[in-house]
Amino acid sequence: MNNEYDIPFVVTLHMKNTYAVLRVHVIKIEGQPYVLLQLEPLMN
């Protein structure tokens, strides 16, 4: 059984002319959950 799992949540934000992608990762290591947030701006 693997104690580490990754649940990505991808949210696309649209503000004016800028798109931003927000990724939320929930990683469980040794019974302790960790939340990783990644915000990536997309220029068009």
FENVEN-V758136 format. One line per field, one symbol per residue. psi: psi as a letter, one per 20 degrees, with the letter a starting at -180 (. if undefined). A space follows every 10 residues. Layout:
BEGIN
psi = ???
END
This chain:
BEGIN
psi = ppipqpnpop pppoodjppp popopopool ippqpppooo ppp.
END
